[in-house]
Amino acid sequence: IKKENLKIGIGYGYGKANVFPFRQSDYSHEIYFYKVHINYLLKAKRKWFYEMQVEPSFNVVKHQLLNKWFVKPSESKNYEELRELYTQERLIKEYVLNIGFIMRYALCTNVSLYGTVSVGPMISDAGTERLAKGFAFSDVLGAGISYMLGKTRLDFRYSTRHTSNLQMKIPNNGHNTTNMEFSVLFAL
């Protein structure tokens, strides 16, 4: 590992369901997340840069079922209790470790555009009508712009996120959000 290829930083973001491209009306889902960024430059070729990213995050989610008919009598004996529970706004905590790749293109010396994809395990402390409590996965696809200011990188990212548990537990309809994030990373 070359120290000069490593950047470490912190980020804050906000995400919401019911925003392009995820238009739906069954539930309200807002996410506030705090991340640690660890980026490592794997390869540089002219204006193209390929990086690995590791992003542990702590997420606070506000979730509420808006369509009580989503919980069907055929799915549970206590469906009325579940409807009552899920139609109340609830706070959920998530602990996530996303690992992925960044493909970056330098527009000029200080400005670059990039695409990113990552996936990782997630633990949530409460379930919803769409996703069971406990272990799941967080998948993220995004695009961003970065500005280098000396050894400091200022970063803005727009992304989409899907969470699901690969049918390991029921329910597994998952949650979808569209997110905006700002981060500051420092070169070592």
C-alpha positions in Angstrom: 0.0 0.0 0.0 1.4 3.4 -1.0 0.6 6.1 1.4 0.4 8.7 -1.4 -2.5 6.7 -3.0 -4.7 6.8 0.1 -7.3 9.4 0.9 -9.4 9.4 4.1 -12.4 11.6 5.0 -15.8 12.0 6.4 -19.2 12.6 4.7 -22.8 13.5 5.4 -25.8 12.8 3.3 -29.5 12.8 3.0 -31.8 10.5 1.0 -35.5 10.1 0.4 -37.9 7.7 -1.3 -40.6 9.2 -3.7 -37.9 11.0 -5.7 -36.8 10.3 -9.3 -36.2 7.5 -10.3 -38.2 5.8 -7.4 -41.7 7.2 -7.7 -44.0 5.3 -5.4 -46.6 6.1 -2.7 -46.7 3.1 -0.4 -44.2 4.4 2.1 -42.2 7.4 3.4 -38.5 6.7 3.9 -35.9 9.4 4.7 -32.3 8.6 5.5 -29.6 10.7 7.1 -26.1 9.1 6.9 -22.7 9.8 8.3 -19.8 8.1 6.5 -16.1 7.5 6.9 -14.4 7.4 3.4 -11.3 5.4 2.7 -10.3 5.7 -1.0 -7.3 4.0 -2.5 -6.0 4.8 -6.0 -5.5 1.5 -7.9 -4.5 2.8 -11.3 -4.0 6.1 -13.2 -3.9 6.4 -16.9 -3.8 9.8 -18.5 -7.0 11.5 -17.3 -8.6 8.3 -16.0 -8.3 7.2 -12.4 -9.6 3.9 -10.9 -10.1 3.8 -7.1 -11.3 1.3 -4.5 -13.5 2.7 -1.8 -14.5 1.4 1.7 -17.3 3.4 3.3 -18.5 2.4 6.8 -21.6 4.4 7.7 -24.1 5.0 10.4 -27.6 5.8 9.1 -30.7 7.1 10.8 -33.9 6.4 8.9 -37.4 7.8 9.4 -39.8 5.3 8.0 -43.6 5.2 7.8 -46.1 3.0 5.9 -48.5 5.2 4.0 -50.7 2.5 2.4 -51.9 0.3 5.2 -53.3 -2.2 2.6 -49.7 -3.1 1.7 -49.9 -5.4 4.8 -52.3 -8.2 3.7 -54.3 -10.5 5.9 -52.9 -13.5 3.9 -49.4 -12.6 5.0 -49.8 -12.6 8.8 -52.4 -13.6 11.4 -51.7 -10.3 13.3 -51.9 -8.1 10.2 -54.0 -5.5 12.0 -51.3 -5.1 14.7 -48.7 -4.8 12.0 -50.7 -2.2 10.1 -51.0 -0.2 13.3 -47.2 -0.5 14.0 -46.0 0.3 10.5 -48.3 3.3 9.8 -46.6 5.1 12.7 -43.4 7.1 11.9 -40.5 5.1 13.3 -36.7 5.7 13.7 -34.4 3.0 12.5 -30.7 2.8 12.9 -28.5 1.1 10.3 -24.9 0.1 10.4 -23.4 -0.4 6.9 -20.1 -1.3 5.4 -20.1 -0.6 1.6 -17.1 -1.6 -0.6 -16.9 -0.6 -4.2 -15.1 1.1 -7.0 -14.8 4.6 -8.5 -14.0 5.4 -12.1 -12.9 9.1 -12.2 -12.2 11.4 -15.2 -10.1 14.6 -14.6 -11.7 17.6 -16.4 -8.7 19.8 -15.4 -6.1 19.8 -12.7 -8.5 20.4 -9.8 -11.9 19.1 -11.0 -13.0 15.6 -11.8 -16.2 13.7 -12.5 -16.8 10.1 -11.4 -19.1 7.2 -11.3 -19.3 4.8 -8.3 -20.8 1.4 -7.5 -20.7 -0.3 -4.1 -22.3 -3.0 -2.2 -22.0 -4.2 1.4 -23.6 -5.8 4.5 -26.0 -3.8 6.7 -27.5 -4.4 10.1 -30.8 -2.6 11.1 -32.2 -2.4 14.6 -35.9 -2.6 13.4 -37.9 -4.0 10.6 -40.5 -2.5 8.4 -43.3 -3.8 6.3 -40.8 -4.0 3.4 -37.6 -5.3 5.0 -37.0 -7.6 8.0 -34.9 -6.5 11.0 -31.3 -7.5 11.1 -28.9 -8.5 8.3 -29.4 -7.1 4.8 -27.4 -5.6 1.9 -27.0 -2.0 0.8 -26.4 -1.4 -3.0 -25.3 2.1 -4.2 -24.9 3.5 -7.7 -23.8 7.1 -8.0 -22.1 10.0 -9.8 -20.2 12.9 -8.4 -17.9 15.8 -8.9 -14.7 16.5 -6.9 -12.6 19.6 -6.4 -9.0 19.3 -5.2 -7.8 22.1 -2.9 -4.2 21.2 -2.1 -4.3 17.8 -0.4 -8.0 18.2 0.4 -10.7 16.9 -1.9 -14.2 18.4 -1.7 -16.8 16.0 -3.0 -20.5 16.1 -4.0 -22.3 12.9 -4.9 -25.8 12.0 -6.2 -26.7 8.4 -5.8 -29.5 5.8 -5.7 -29.6 3.1 -3.0 -31.4 -0.2 -2.7 -31.6 -2.3 0.5 -32.7 -5.9 0.6 -31.8 -9.2 2.2 -31.7 -11.6 -0.8 -34.7 -13.5 0.5 -32.9 -14.6 3.6 -35.9 -13.3 5.7 -39.4 -12.2 4.9 -40.4 -9.5 4.1 -37.8 -8.6 1.5 -39.4 -5.9 -0.8 -36.6 -3.6 0.2 -36.3 0.2 0.3 -35.2 2.6 -2.5 -33.8 6.1 -2.0 -32.3 8.9 -4.0 -29.4 10.5 -2.1 -27.2 13.6 -2.0 -23.9 13.6 -0.1 -21.1 16.0 0.7 -17.7 14.7 1.8 -14.2 16.0 2.6 -11.2 13.7 2.0 -7.6 14.3 2.9 -4.5 12.9 1.1 -2.0 11.3 3.5 
